[in-house]
């Protein structure tokens, strides 16, 4: 998950995190992020395959922002 300049949270999947964040930061990533740069990586999960990652992405996208913030906070306390 990425925190945007406007404090919104963007959720997505990739098989190369550094490359994807670079694409977002250069304006070549998601249209959603283009007007909300810069972004900061605030949370990530690793999966062994795209199917599992996609299923989790859908679950996370369904969360309300407050629930996402709790997920981020709980991960940072580990």
Short mmCIF file of the C-alpha atoms (twelve columns), coordinates in Angstrom:
data_MODEL
# 
_entry.id   MODEL 
# 
loop_
_atom_site.group_PDB 
_atom_site.id 
_atom_site.type_symbol 
_atom_site.label_atom_id 
_atom_site.label_alt_id 
_atom_site.label_comp_id 
_atom_site.label_asym_id 
_atom_site.label_seq_id 
_atom_site.Cartn_x 
_atom_site.Cartn_y 
_atom_site.Cartn_z 
_atom_site.pdbx_PDB_model_num 
ATOM 1  C CA . UNK A 1  0.000   0.000   0.000   1 
ATOM 2  C CA . UNK A 2  1.147   3.484   -0.773  1 
ATOM 3  C CA . UNK A 3  0.214   6.662   1.064   1 
ATOM 4  C CA . UNK A 4  -0.412  9.511   -1.335  1 
ATOM 5  C CA . UNK A 5  0.232   13.217  -0.892  1 
ATOM 6  C CA . UNK A 6  -3.493  13.721  -0.174  1 
ATOM 7  C CA . UNK A 7  -3.315  11.003  2.553   1 
ATOM 8  C CA . UNK A 8  -5.330  8.521   0.484   1 
ATOM 9  C CA . UNK A 9  -4.136  4.915   0.360   1 
ATOM 10 C CA . UNK A 10 -3.436  3.116   -2.912  1 
ATOM 11 C CA . UNK A 11 -3.430  -0.684  -3.003  1 
ATOM 12 C CA . UNK A 12 -1.976  -2.764  -5.828  1 
ATOM 13 C CA . UNK A 13 0.130   -5.801  -6.679  1 
ATOM 14 C CA . UNK A 14 3.433   -6.214  -8.489  1 
ATOM 15 C CA . UNK A 15 6.215   -8.732  -8.922  1 
ATOM 16 C CA . UNK A 16 8.874   -5.979  -8.742  1 
ATOM 17 C CA . UNK A 17 8.098   -3.443  -6.015  1 
ATOM 18 C CA . UNK A 18 11.010  -1.074  -6.642  1 
ATOM 19 C CA . UNK A 19 10.295  -0.911  -10.380 1 
ATOM 20 C CA . UNK A 20 6.574   -0.317  -9.798  1 
ATOM 21 C CA . UNK A 21 7.127   2.456   -7.269  1 
ATOM 22 C CA . UNK A 22 9.598   4.046   -9.690  1 
ATOM 23 C CA . UNK A 23 6.983   3.931   -12.444 1 
ATOM 24 C CA . UNK A 24 4.423   5.542   -10.155 1 
ATOM 25 C CA . UNK A 25 6.844   8.263   -9.046  1 
ATOM 26 C CA . UNK A 26 7.729   9.114   -12.645 1 
ATOM 27 C CA . UNK A 27 4.048   9.442   -13.558 1 
ATOM 28 C CA . UNK A 28 3.996   6.257   -15.647 1 
ATOM 29 C CA . UNK A 29 2.082   4.108   -13.174 1 
ATOM 30 C CA . UNK A 30 -1.531  4.282   -12.115 1 
ATOM 31 C CA . UNK A 31 -3.662  7.191   -13.336 1 
ATOM 32 C CA . UNK A 32 -5.025  7.467   -9.801  1 
ATOM 33 C CA . UNK A 33 -1.593  8.347   -8.447  1 
ATOM 34 C CA . UNK A 34 -0.512  10.882  -11.079 1 
ATOM 35 C CA . UNK A 35 -2.101  13.823  -9.278  1 
ATOM 36 C CA . UNK A 36 -1.280  12.492  -5.830  1 
ATOM 37 C CA . UNK A 37 2.519   12.233  -5.965  1 
ATOM 38 C CA . UNK A 38 4.779   11.764  -4.148  1 
ATOM 39 C CA . UNK A 39 3.831   8.448   -2.567  1 
ATOM 40 C CA . UNK A 40 5.330   6.524   0.327   1 
ATOM 41 C CA . UNK A 41 5.370   2.747   0.779   1 
ATOM 42 C CA . UNK A 42 3.522   2.086   4.033   1 
ATOM 43 C CA . UNK A 43 2.642   -1.612  3.911   1 
ATOM 44 C CA . UNK A 44 3.450   -4.737  1.939   1 
ATOM 45 C CA . UNK A 45 2.776   -8.444  2.007   1 
ATOM 46 C CA . UNK A 46 4.665   -11.111 0.072   1 
ATOM 47 C CA . UNK A 47 2.995   -13.971 -1.791  1 
ATOM 48 C CA . UNK A 48 4.381   -16.941 -3.692  1 
ATOM 49 C CA . UNK A 49 2.048   -16.535 -6.681  1 
ATOM 50 C CA . UNK A 50 -0.058  -13.975 -8.518  1 
ATOM 51 C CA . UNK A 51 -3.344  -15.704 -7.720  1 
ATOM 52 C CA . UNK A 52 -2.848  -15.416 -3.964  1 
ATOM 53 C CA . UNK A 53 -1.682  -11.821 -4.294  1 
ATOM 54 C CA . UNK A 54 -4.716  -10.885 -6.391  1 
ATOM 55 C CA . UNK A 55 -7.122  -12.455 -3.904  1 
ATOM 56 C CA . UNK A 56 -5.515  -10.554 -1.037  1 
ATOM 57 C CA . UNK A 57 -5.534  -7.313  -3.031  1 
ATOM 58 C CA . UNK A 58 -9.296  -7.652  -3.487  1 
ATOM 59 C CA . UNK A 59 -9.754  -8.269  0.247   1 
ATOM 60 C CA . UNK A 60 -7.683  -5.220  1.184   1 
ATOM 61 C CA . UNK A 61 -9.393  -2.970  -1.355  1 
ATOM 62 C CA . UNK A 62 -12.744 -3.827  0.244   1 
ATOM 63 C CA . UNK A 63 -11.547 -2.560  3.631   1 
ATOM 64 C CA . UNK A 64 -12.559 0.883   4.814   1 
ATOM 65 C CA . UNK A 65 -9.737  3.366   5.225   1 
ATOM 66 C CA . UNK A 66 -9.885  3.070   9.024   1 
ATOM 67 C CA . UNK A 67 -9.481  -0.717  8.721   1 
ATOM 68 C CA . UNK A 68 -6.505  -0.269  6.391   1 
ATOM 69 C CA . UNK A 69 -4.916  2.112   8.895   1 
ATOM 70 C CA . UNK A 70 -5.337  -0.511  11.639  1 
ATOM 71 C CA . UNK A 71 -3.730  -3.156  9.404   1 
ATOM 72 C CA . UNK A 72 -0.782  -0.841  8.747   1 
ATOM 73 C CA . UNK A 73 -0.455  0.042   12.428  1 
ATOM 74 C CA . UNK A 74 -0.544  -3.598  13.547  1 
ATOM 75 C CA . UNK A 75 2.172   -4.534  11.048  1 
ATOM 76 C CA . UNK A 76 4.400   -1.693  12.226  1 
ATOM 77 C CA . UNK A 77 4.131   -2.879  15.840  1 
ATOM 78 C CA . UNK A 78 5.554   -6.324  15.075  1 
# 
